[in-house]
Amino acid sequence: MTDFVLVAGAWLGAPAWDDVVPGLRAAGHGVYPVTLSGIGEKQDRPVGRQTHVADIVHEVDRRGLRDVVLVGHSYAGIPVGQAAERIGDRLARVVFVDASVPADGESFVSTWWQGPAALEAELAGNGGSWAPPAAPDFAGQGLTDAQTARIVNGATPHPGAALSDPAVLSGPLGELPASYIKCLLDGPEPGDDVAALLTGERWELITMDTGHWPMFSRPDELVTILNGVAAR
C-alpha cells in the first residue's frame, strides 16, 4: 500500500481532490489531501518562511506515513519538492502535476513567466495575497462549466508570503525519484527547468490531453496514472 499526500496549487485546498480520492482508496492506498496554511478553511493561519513545506512534512509525520508518494499540483510543486527531501527514506516518489519545481534560492514569484515585477504588483494591489481567477480565465482548459464553477467557488486568495518564499534544497532535485505530468492544453512542452530534470535517469514524463486542472477535468485518468506510479 502506498500513502498518497495530495497538495493542490494556488487558491485551492484539500477538496480539489474530491474526485481523485475515492479511486485511489479503492485501489487500497492511503490518501491524504492537504489544505495549506492561509488557504481555504485554514485562511486564518499565518504564513512565513517555509510554512507550506512544514505543512506537508507535518502531515507525513503526524500520520506516521511510509512509502509516501507526494503529489504537488501547479504552485504546490515548489513546497512538495522541498518536502520530498525532508522526509528522507519515507519517500517512494514525488509527482509534479503540471507544476512548478523548486530551485534553491528561487521562489514562485522570482520565476514568474511574466517577470517577478508583474506578480509582485498583483500581490501589492490585493493586500499581499493573490486573487483567484474568474471563470473566463479557465477557458481552453478542458473544463465543463460545472467543473469551472467548482474551482471558482472553492478558491480563496493565496498568501503572497508563500509565493515569495525562496526554496531551500540540500541536494539536486534530479536525484529524487519523480514523475512529471504535463497537461498538454496548458502548453505542449515542459519548461526548460523541467526539461533539464527529465534528462536524468530518475525522472519520467507523463502527458495528459487536458488542461491545467486534471483533478477536475480528468480525475479518473489521473487516478489511473497515480495508481501506475504507486506500482513502480
Secondary structure, 3 states (H helix, E strand, C coil): CCEEEEECCCCCCHHHHCCCHHHHHHCCCEEEEECCCCCHHHCCCCCCCCHHHHHHHHHHHHHCCCCEEEEEEHHHHHHHHHHHHHCHHHEEEEEEECCCCCCECCCCCCCCCCCHHHHHHHHHHCCCEECCCCHHHHCCCCCCHHHHHHHHHHCCCEEHHHHCCCECCCCCHHHCCEEEEEEHHHCCCCCHHHHHHCCCCCEEEEEECCCCCHHHHCHHHHHHHHHHHHCC
